[in-house]
């Protein structure tokens, strides 16, 4: 396999409570922190891989949370439940309240401390970066995982296992920068056991993350003409879905639609529609194959809704009525309810 066909993710850093000048200092340090993995300041807290909080503007919030006051008037405060925050986090010093930070810290007067923290975070995020790299190879090379398992090694040491049944397992200390020399060994289906100390994730989750983060256009040309059908609810955690996904699902669960018609009915810009459809396609949620859609539509009663509950969406019967053809969906609609049970194609 050509190593040039794979890619690595750009890591996203969210900032809370910093002035524009302070953000610029962090941005410069982030550019210097790259060691195989690049950082970019992200405006979205939900999509961030890591978070920096201005310690001078932080205060306790509820049980185990933190409230970050804004750096300028008219900007809302940011409230974060640290009990649910599962990603790297660091506070700038000095802290407004002693003992608030239980993790990493940095000093904006010492930019090298920012670089040090980001490089540490990059080490923690290595498994995610390797999963992304593996997913890029699976998609680019169209690897057959239906009857094969792949063991990925570097210099004779196992770095990852990829299988349809058990998903992707990654050695925690696998170095993304060395993956270009990795050897992919094809194994039989029974060789899909993942070592207990590997970081494991589902195949659908890895493919979804790749589709949502890559800069490549993954939607096949043929998806831009002819009808697109809804198949089934993706087996993914609810936190991974955006409102734009729900808008698409709501429309397709109501009736098949062409790419252009779907754009008109949802009101989504082309880049978002293309990205989201590609992600839904990779996890088997949408198709242009009418026969495939019909096969899911005639599954035994109860089977289809299992996916709806697994994805955390409303089951069939509790959703509001979808929009009528051609009317479009207001972009302010933040609920986008969808039945997520296969409809008649």
LUMLUM-678841 format. One record per residue (C-alpha): residue number from 1; residue in one letter; z, x, y. Coordinates in pm, whole numbers. Each point is the difference from the previous one (the first is absolute). Last residue first. Example, Ala and Ser with C-alpha at 12.3 -4.5 7.8 and 13.67 -1.06 7.14 Angstrom:
REM residues 2
 num residuo      Z      X      Y
   2       s    714   1367   -106
   1       a     66   -137   -344
This chain:
REM residues 345
 num residuo      Z      X      Y
 345       x    -25  -3850    277
 344       x    294   -225    -71
 343       x    312    146    148
 342       x    208    286   -140
 341       x    363    -16    114
 340       x     86    192    313
 339       x    109   -322    178
 338       x    -38    154    348
 337       x    214    -22    309
 336       x   -133    189    303
 335       x    346     28    157
 334       x    -64    214    308
 333       x   -267   -219    163
 332       x    -47    163    341
 331       x   -345    120   -104
 330       x   -112   -362     -6
 329       x   -189    -73   -322
 328       x   -368    -90      9
 327       x   -159   -343     27
 326       x   -311     88   -199
 325       x    106   -159   -323
 324       x    322   -193     25
 323       x    326    187     14
 322       x    235      3   -296
 321       x    252   -282    -50
 320       x    359    116     -2
 319       x    129    171   -311
 318       x    273   -139   -225
 317       x   -218   -137   -281
 316       x   -103    331   -150
 315       x    266    267     21
 314       x    102    158    332
 313       x    -48    374     -5
 312       x    240    263   -135
 311       x   -260    197   -188
 310       x    177    -59   -329
 309       x     31   -368     84
 308       x   -373    -37     57
 307       x    -81    206   -306
 306       x    200   -235   -219
 305       x   -191   -286    159
 304       x   -311     77   -199
 303       x    164    -21   -339
 302       x    174   -331     59
 301       x   -276   -218   -143
 300       x   -226    194   -235
 299       x   -276    205    168
 298       x   -305   -201    110
 297       x    -19    134    356
 296       x     31    360   -118
 295       x   -314    -32   -211
 294       x   -172   -185    285
 293       x     50    295    235
 292       x   -157    233   -257
 291       x   -296   -235    -40
 290       x    -49    -12    377
 289       x    -20    380     26
 288       x     31     90    367
 287       x    367     81    -53
 286       x    342    -29    157
 285       x    353     78   -121
 284       x    -93    277   -243
 283       x    217    274    148
 282       x   -298    193    141
 281       x   -153   -320    138
 280       x    305    -94    204
 279       x      8    350    152
 278       x   -371    -10     83
 277       x     40   -348    150
 276       x    280    129    221
 275       x   -194    301    127
 274       x   -319   -196     73
 273       x    185   -285    174
 272       x    201    246    209
 271       x   -307    198    110
 270       x   -202   -318     65
 269       x    251   -164    232
 268       x    187   -295   -147
 267       x    -64   -352    132
 266       x     82   -145   -340
 265       x   -279   -256    -29
 264       x   -261    205    184
 263       x     69    314   -202
 262       x     -2   -200   -323
 261       x   -338   -145     91
 260       x   -142    349     56
 259       x    134    133   -330
 258       x   -116   -310   -187
 257       x    251   -263    -99
 256       x    147   -157   -313
 255       x    227   -301     62
 254       x    365    -86     64
 253       x    147    303   -179
 252       x   -257    207    191
 251       x    125   -123    338
 250       x    370     40    -72
 249       x    -55    339   -160
 248       x   -180    135    305
 247       x    272   -120    240
 246       x    268    131   -234
 245       x   -157    345      0
 244       x    -13     -1    382
 243       x    369    -90     16
 242       x     79    321   -182
 241       x     97     56   -363
 240       x    186    306   -129
 239       x    346   -145     60
 238       x    -70   -270   -259
 237       x      4    251   -285
 236       x   -327     10   -197
 235       x   -147   -173   -306
 234       x   -301   -130    192
 233       x    -41   -380     -9
 232       x   -310   -110   -187
 231       x   -375    -55     18
 230       x   -126   -110    347
 229       x   -377      2     30
 228       x   -238    173    245
 227       x   -337   -166     52
 226       x   -321    190     77
 225       x    -47    295    232
 224       x    245    258    134
 223       x    156     52   -342
 222       x   -332    151   -117
 221       x     56    297    231
 220       x    313    102   -189
 219       x    327     -2    197
 218       x    166    342    -14
 217       x    -75    113    356
 216       x    183    331     22
 215       x    281     68    246
 214       x    254    -54   -277
 213       x    333   -166     68
 212       x    -32   -362   -119
 211       x   -227     83   -293
 210       x    228    281   -115
 209       x    312   -212     19
 208       x   -172   -274   -199
 207       x   -116    246   -268
 206       x    353    137    -37
 205       x    154   -349    -17
 204       x   -254   -116   -258
 203       x     71    303   -220
 202       x    373    -63      7
 201       x    231    276    118
 200       x    196    277   -169
 199       x    172    309    136
 198       x     37    233   -300
 197       x    345     83   -143
 196       x    -40   -237   -295
 195       x   -327    152   -118
 194       x   -283   -260     -7
 193       x   -122   -122   -339
 192       x   -374    -70      7
 191       x   -102    198   -308
 190       x    -51   -316   -207
 189       x   -319    -82    192
 188       x   -176    319   -110
 187       x    -14    300    237
 186       x   -249    127    256
 185       x    105    324    166
 184       x    -41     32    376
 183       x     48    361    113
 182       x    138     56    349
 181       x   -151    274    218
 180       x    -39   -226    306
 179       x    353   -125    -65
 178       x    160    312    145
 177       x     54   -135    354
 176       x    161   -315   -139
 175       x    288    205   -149
 174       x    174   -178   -287
 173       x    376     24     52
 172       x     80   -355   -112
 171       x   -240     17   -299
 170       x   -207   -317     30
 169       x    -29   -307   -223
 168       x   -278   -251     56
 167       x    -29   -340   -168
 166       x    168    -73   -332
 165       x   -265   -230   -152
 164       x   -316    113    182
 163       x     74    370    -34
 162       x     32    306    221
 161       x    239    287    -74
 160       x     84    263    259
 159       x     83    366     63
 158       x     13    145   -353
 157       x     18    380     12
 156       x   -288    205   -142
 155       x    -95    162    329
 154       x    -29   -344    158
 153       x     -5   -303   -230
 152       x   -117   -362     14
 151       x     39   -204   -319
 150       x   -240   -294     -9
 149       x     23   -308   -222
 148       x   -304   -180   -138
 147       x    -99   -342   -133
 146       x     -2   -224    306
 145       x     54    291    238
 144       x   -368     73     53
 143       x    -28    219    307
 142       x   -221   -124    279
 141       x    -33    359    133
 140       x     69    -99    359
 139       x    257   -267    -83
 138       x    199    199   -255
 137       x    -28    315    211
 136       x    134   -175    309
 135       x    281   -152   -206
 134       x    104    347   -117
 133       x     11    131    356
 132       x    206   -298    116
 131       x    243     47   -288
 130       x     25    369     94
 129       x     82    -92    361
 128       x    266   -246   -116
 127       x    153    266   -225
 126       x      2    250    291
 125       x    196   -224    234
 124       x    329    188    -43
 123       x   -173    328     78
 122       x   -161   -149    309
 121       x    343   -112    115
 120       x    120    361    -14
 119       x   -307    109    195
 118       x     77   -272    254
 117       x    360    118     36
 116       x   -101    363     56
 115       x   -269    -91    254
 114       x    252   -203    201
 113       x    245    293    -14
 112       x   -280    223    133
 111       x    -18   -224    306
 110       x    346    119    115
 109       x     80   -201    313
 108       x    -99   -309   -202
 107       x    287     75   -237
 106       x    -23   -121   -358
 105       x    206   -202   -248
 104       x      0    -80   -370
 103       x    229   -239   -181
 102       x    324   -186     57
 101       x    -59    -63    365
 100       x    244   -238    161
  99       x    296    240    -27
  98       x     45     40    373
  97       x   -149   -275    214
  96       x   -249     87    274
  95       x   -139    275   -218
  94       x   -116    325    159
  93       x   -225     56   -181
  92       x   -314   -159   -143
  91       x     44   -214   -306
  90       x   -189     30   -330
  89       x   -143   -238   -260
  88       x   -188     42   -329
  87       x   -100   -331   -167
  86       x    200   -258   -194
  85       x    137   -203    291
  84       x    173   -299   -157
  83       x    361    114     59
  82       x   -108    152    332
  81       x    -71   -345    139
  80       x   -198     82    313
  79       x     11   -170    340
  78       x   -247    109    268
  77       x     68   -106    358
  76       x   -267   -187    192
  75       x   -195    167    284
  74       x     38   -162    342
  73       x    185    294    147
  72       x    -82    348   -136
  71       x    151    230   -264
  70       x     88   -289   -228
  69       x    337    -42   -174
  68       x     13     89   -366
  67       x    223   -226   -207
  66       x    122    142   -330
  65       x     99   -169   -323
  64       x    271     46   -261
  63       x    163   -337     57
  62       x   -113   -147    333
  61       x   -141    249    252
  60       x    158    335     85
  59       x   -145    168    311
  58       x   -297    226     66
  57       x   -129     92    346
  56       x    128    359     10
  55       x    -98     52   -364
  54       x   -369    -63     68
  53       x   -123   -107   -343
  52       x   -275    171   -203
  51       x   -146   -190   -293
  50       x   -197     89   -312
  49       x   -293   -134   -205
  48       x    -75   -262    264
  47       x   -198   -317    -72
  46       x    280   -243     88
  45       x    108    196    307
  44       x   -346    -16    152
  43       x    -96    207    303
  42       x    -70    304   -219
  41       x     33    367     99
  40       x   -225    205   -229
  39       x    101    259   -256
  38       x   -225    219   -217
  37       x     67    108   -358
  36       x   -110    341   -130
  35       x    278    168    194
  34       x    -29   -185    332
  33       x    306     30    220
  32       x   -185    137    303
  31       x   -173   -331     79
  30       x    334   -176    -38
  29       x    155    237    254
  28       x   -262    -97    258
  27       x     59   -370    -70
  26       x    378     42     25
  25       x    -28    160    344
  24       x   -243   -274    108
  23       x    239   -269   -117
  22       x    272    155    215
  21       x   -226    -21    306
  20       x    -94   -361    -83
  19       x    371    -88    -26
  18       x    160    -37   -343
  17       x    195   -299   -133
  16       x   -161    -38   -342
  15       x   -281    218   -141
  14       x   -208    -64   -311
  13       x   -154    290   -195
  12       x   -302    -61   -222
  11       x   -120    255   -256
  10       x   -376     52    -19
   9       x    -97    -55   -362
   8       x   -175    254   -223
   7       x   -360     -8   -117
   6       x   -211     26   -313
   5       x   -378     38    -45
   4       x     12    363    115
   3       x    180     92   -321
   2       x   -325    -63   -192
   1       x     84   -118   -349
